[in-house]
C-alpha cells in the first residue's frame, strides 16, 4: 500500500507539499520577527504605571501568541497541502480549539497569584489581599478557566456538556460520600484563609509539625521543617489543631534558673542580684516591661536565682547572641563578687562515735 501511495504522487503534489512546508517556515520566521521587534515594542511602550495592567496582559499573551502564529501558519499551509483539505470539518474544529486554548492559556497566565489582577481587586475594594489568599484564589480561578475551556472544546466536538452535568447530578450522593475528605479539607482551607492564623513564610508550631509555611492549596498546607523536609498536612487536620504562630511574637522569652553555692553570703547574693538587674535594665536589647531576677528558692545543693525576661528581637540568631552576651556578663558579675556556680553535690557528716568505730 505504501508503494502505491508514493507512485500516485505527482510532481504538482511535490510542489504543493514544498509550498506548504515553505509557508510553515515563513510563519516561524514572521513569528520571530514580530515577537522580537513589534510585540516587545508594545511591551516597552506600556511599561509604566498608567498602562501597568495592559503591560501585564501583553506579557501574559506572549506564549499564546507564539502558539497562534504556528497554528495560523499550519492552517494557511493546508490550503496548498495535497493530502488534507483545508475545508475539512476536522480542520475547522482543530482551528477553533487552538483559538480556545490560546485564550484560555492567556487567561491562565493572567490569573497568576503574583499578577496585577488580585492587586487591583485589593485596591478597588480597599482591602489587603493576604499572601495565603492569593495562591488559593489563583488556583480556584485557574481551575475555573480550565473547566470552561474543556467544556467549550467538548461542545466543539459535539458532546452535550449539560447532559454530562445532569448525569453527575444523578450520582451526586455517591460522589459526595466518596469526596467527604476532600470537602472537609476544602472547608478547612477556607477556615484557615478566613481566620488567617498564619501567612505564607510564617514560622508556626502545631501538635503535628513545626516549621515555615510554604504553600496552601485546596487539600493541604505544605510546611518546611527546620530539618529542611517538607510536610503536607490536610487542611481539615490543621484547622482543628491549636496553632502557635511564632512569627507574630513581639518579643522572645529568656527563662532559666541559676544556682549558686550555699557558701554565698547574703551580702554577696544581694550585690549579684543588683548588678544583674542594673545591667539588664540598661541593656537596649532587653524588653523593659518584664525583667525578673529573683532569689527564688533553696535547692538541695544550691541557692537558686530565677531569670525571666524578653529580648526585643524575635529573630532566632539575634536572640541567641543576646542570650550569650547576658550569660557572659553574669559570669563576670559572679567572678567580681567571688560567687561560684553550684553543681549537684551531697555532704555526709559522721559523729565522733561512728568515726572512732571506723578507726578501730
C-alpha positions in Angstrom: 0.0 0.0 0.0 2.8 2.4 0.8 4.5 1.9 -2.5 1.2 2.5 -4.4 0.7 5.7 -2.4 4.1 7.1 -3.4 3.6 6.0 -7.0 0.4 8.1 -7.2 2.1 11.3 -6.1 2.6 13.7 -9.0 5.2 16.5 -9.5 2.4 19.0 -8.7 1.9 17.3 -5.4 5.5 17.6 -4.6 5.4 21.3 -5.5 2.3 21.8 -3.3 4.0 20.0 -0.5 7.0 22.2 -0.8 4.9 25.3 -0.8 3.1 24.1 2.4 6.5 23.5 4.2 7.7 26.9 3.0 4.6 28.6 4.4 5.2 27.0 7.8 8.8 28.0 7.8 7.9 31.6 6.8 5.3 31.6 9.7 8.1 30.7 12.1 10.3 33.5 10.7 7.5 36.1 10.8 6.7 35.0 14.4 10.3 35.5 15.4 10.5 39.0 13.8 7.1 40.1 15.1 7.8 39.0 18.7 11.3 40.5 18.7 10.5 43.9 17.1 6.7 44.6 17.2 5.5 42.7 20.3 8.4 43.8 22.6 8.0 47.4 21.3 4.4 47.4 22.6 5.6 45.8 25.9 8.2 48.6 26.3 5.6 51.3 25.4 3.2 50.1 28.1 5.9 49.7 30.8 4.7 52.5 33.0 2.3 52.9 35.9 -0.6 54.2 33.8 -0.7 51.1 31.5 0.6 48.6 34.1 -2.3 46.2 33.6 -2.0 46.4 29.8 1.7 45.6 30.1 0.9 42.6 32.3 -1.8 41.4 29.8 0.7 41.7 26.9 3.4 39.7 28.8 0.8 37.0 29.6 -0.1 36.8 25.9 3.4 36.2 24.6 3.5 32.4 24.7 -0.2 32.0 23.4 0.7 34.4 20.6 3.7 32.3 19.6 1.4 29.3 19.6 -1.2 31.1 17.4 1.5 32.0 14.8 2.2 28.3 14.4 -1.5 27.4 14.2 -2.2 30.1 11.6 0.9 29.1 9.6 -0.3 25.5 9.5 -3.8 26.5 8.6 -2.6 28.6 5.6 -0.2 25.8 4.6 -3.2 23.3 4.5 -4.6 25.4 1.5 -1.7 24.0 -0.6 -1.2 20.7 1.2 -2.2 18.0 -1.3 -3.4 15.3 1.1 -5.6 17.2 3.6 -8.3 19.7 2.6 -8.3 23.0 4.4 -12.1 22.9 4.3 -12.4 19.6 6.2 -14.6 19.7 9.2 -11.9 18.3 11.5 -9.5 21.1 10.4 -12.1 23.7 11.3 -12.7 22.1 14.7 -8.9 22.0 15.4 -8.6 25.7 14.4 -11.4 26.6 16.8 -9.9 24.5 19.6 -6.5 26.1 19.0 -8.0 29.6 19.5 -9.8 28.4 22.6 -6.6 27.0 24.0 -4.7 30.3 23.3 -7.4 32.4 25.0 -7.5 30.0 28.0 -3.7 30.0 28.2 -3.7 33.8 28.2 -6.3 34.0 31.0 -4.5 31.2 32.9 -1.3 33.3 32.8 -3.2 36.4 33.9 -4.6 34.6 36.9 -1.2 34.0 38.4 -1.1 34.7 42.2 1.6 37.3 41.6 -0.4 39.1 38.8 -1.9 42.5 38.9 -5.4 41.1 38.8 -5.6 40.4 42.5 -3.7 43.6 43.3 -6.3 45.7 41.5 -9.1 43.8 43.3 -7.5 44.7 46.6 -7.1 48.4 45.7 -10.7 48.6 44.3 -12.3 47.0 47.4 -9.8 48.8 49.7 -8.5 45.7 51.5 -5.2 44.0 51.6 -5.2 40.6 49.8 -3.5 38.2 52.2 -0.4 36.2 51.0 -2.2 33.0 51.7 -5.4 34.0 50.0 -3.6 34.9 46.7 -2.5 31.3 45.8 -5.8 29.9 46.9 -7.8 32.3 44.7 -5.4 31.9 41.9 -5.7 28.1 41.9 -9.5 28.4 42.1 -9.6 30.8 39.1 -7.3 28.7 37.1 -9.4 25.6 37.8 -12.5 27.5 36.5 -10.7 28.7 33.4 -9.5 25.1 32.6 -13.0 23.7 33.3 -14.7 26.3 31.0 -12.1 25.7 28.2 -12.6 21.9 28.4 -16.4 22.3 28.3 -16.2 24.6 25.2 -13.8 22.1 23.5 -16.2 19.2 24.3 -19.1 21.2 22.8 -16.9 21.9 19.7 -16.7 18.1 19.2 -20.5 17.7 19.6 -20.6 16.5 23.2 -23.6 17.5 25.3 -22.0 19.1 28.4 -25.3 19.9 30.0 -26.2 16.2 29.8 -22.9 15.3 31.4 -23.6 17.7 34.3 -27.1 16.3 34.7 -25.6 12.8 34.8 -23.3 14.0 37.6 -26.4 15.1 39.5 -27.8 11.5 39.4 -24.7 10.2 41.1 -24.3 13.2 43.3 -24.9 11.3 46.5 -22.3 8.6 45.8 -19.9 11.3 44.7 -20.4 13.3 47.9 -19.9 10.2 50.1 -16.7 9.4 48.2 -15.5 13.0 48.4 -16.1 13.6 52.1 -12.4 14.0 53.0 -11.9 16.3 50.0 -14.8 18.5 51.1 -13.5 18.6 54.7 -10.1 19.7 53.5 -11.6 22.3 51.2 -13.6 23.8 54.1 -10.6 23.5 56.3 -8.6 25.6 53.8 -11.5 28.2 53.8 -11.3 28.4 57.6 -7.5 28.9 57.6 -7.9 31.6 54.9 -10.7 33.5 56.6 -9.3 33.3 60.2 -5.7 33.9 59.0 -3.9 32.3 61.9 -0.7 32.4 59.7 0.5 33.6 56.3 3.0 32.1 53.8 6.5 32.4 55.3 5.4 32.3 58.9 7.0 30.1 61.5 4.2 28.0 63.1 4.0 25.1 65.6 1.2 22.6 65.9 0.9 19.2 67.7 1.7 17.7 64.3 4.6 19.8 62.9 6.8 22.8 63.4 8.3 24.8 60.6 7.7 27.5 57.9 4.6 27.7 55.8 5.4 27.3 52.1 2.0 26.9 50.4 -1.7 26.2 50.9 -3.9 24.6 48.3 -7.4 23.1 48.1 -6.5 20.0 50.0 -3.5 20.7 52.2 -0.9 23.0 53.7 2.8 22.5 53.0 5.3 23.2 55.8 9.0 23.1 55.6 10.5 21.9 58.9 13.8 23.0 60.4 15.3 19.7 59.2 14.6 21.0 55.7 12.0 18.4 54.9 8.5 19.1 53.5 5.4 18.1 55.5 2.0 18.1 53.9 -0.9 18.4 56.4 -4.5 18.1 55.3 -6.4 21.3 55.9 -9.1 19.6 57.9 -6.5 18.4 60.4 -4.6 21.7 60.6 -7.8 23.8 61.1 -8.8 21.7 64.1 -5.4 21.9 65.9 -4.0 24.7 68.2 -1.6 26.7 66.1 1.2 28.8 67.6 2.5 31.5 65.2 6.0 32.3 66.4 6.4 34.9 63.6 3.8 37.1 65.3 5.8 37.4 68.5 6.6 41.0 69.6 9.4 39.7 71.8 11.2 36.4 72.6 11.4 34.9 76.1 14.6 34.1 78.1 13.9 31.9 81.1 16.3 29.9 83.2 17.4 29.2 86.8 21.0 29.7 88.0 22.2 28.0 91.2 25.0 29.4 93.4 26.7 27.6 96.3 25.5 27.7 99.9 28.8 29.4 100.8 27.4 32.6 99.2 26.6 35.2 101.8 23.5 37.4 101.9 25.6 40.4 101.0 27.2 38.7 98.1 23.8 37.5 96.8 22.3 41.0 97.1 25.2 42.5 95.2 24.9 39.9 92.4 21.2 40.5 92.0 21.5 44.3 92.0 24.3 44.2 89.4 22.5 41.8 87.1 19.2 43.8 87.3 21.0 47.1 86.6 22.8 45.5 83.6 19.5 44.1 82.2 17.5 47.3 82.7 20.2 49.3 80.8 20.5 46.8 78.0 18.9 48.1 74.9 18.3 44.6 73.5 16.1 43.6 76.5 12.4 44.5 76.6 12.0 46.8 79.6 8.4 45.8 80.6 9.2 42.4 82.1 12.5 41.8 83.8 12.5 39.4 86.8 15.8 38.4 88.5 14.8 36.9 91.9 16.4 34.7 94.6 13.7 32.1 94.2 14.4 29.1 96.4 16.7 26.9 98.5 17.5 23.9 96.4 19.2 20.7 97.6 22.7 21.9 96.7 22.2 25.5 95.6 20.6 28.9 96.2 18.6 29.4 93.0 18.2 32.6 91.1 15.3 32.8 88.7 15.6 34.7 85.4 12.6 35.7 83.4 12.9 38.4 80.7 12.4 39.0 77.0 14.5 40.2 74.1 13.1 42.9 71.7 14.2 40.9 68.7 12.3 37.7 67.7 15.0 36.6 65.2 16.4 33.3 66.4 20.1 34.0 65.8 19.9 37.6 67.2 18.1 36.2 70.3 20.8 33.6 70.9 23.5 36.3 70.5 21.9 38.5 73.2 21.4 35.5 75.5 25.1 34.6 75.1 26.1 38.1 76.0 23.9 38.0 79.1 25.5 34.7 80.2 29.0 36.1 79.8 28.1 39.2 81.8 26.6 37.1 84.6 29.9 35.1 84.7 31.8 38.4 85.1 29.5 39.6 87.9 29.8 36.3 89.8 33.6 36.4 89.5 33.6 40.1 90.8 31.6 39.1 93.8 33.5 35.9 94.5 30.4 33.7 94.0 30.6 30.3 92.5 28.0 28.4 90.4 26.7 25.3 92.3 26.7 21.8 91.0 24.8 18.8 92.3 26.6 17.6 95.5 25.9 16.0 98.8 27.8 16.2 102.1 28.0 13.2 104.5 28.5 14.0 108.3 29.7 11.3 110.7 29.5 11.7 114.5 32.6 11.1 116.7 31.3 7.7 117.9 30.9 6.4 114.3 34.3 7.8 113.4 36.0 6.0 116.3 34.3 2.7 115.3 35.6 3.1 111.8 39.1 4.0 113.1 39.2 0.8 115.2 
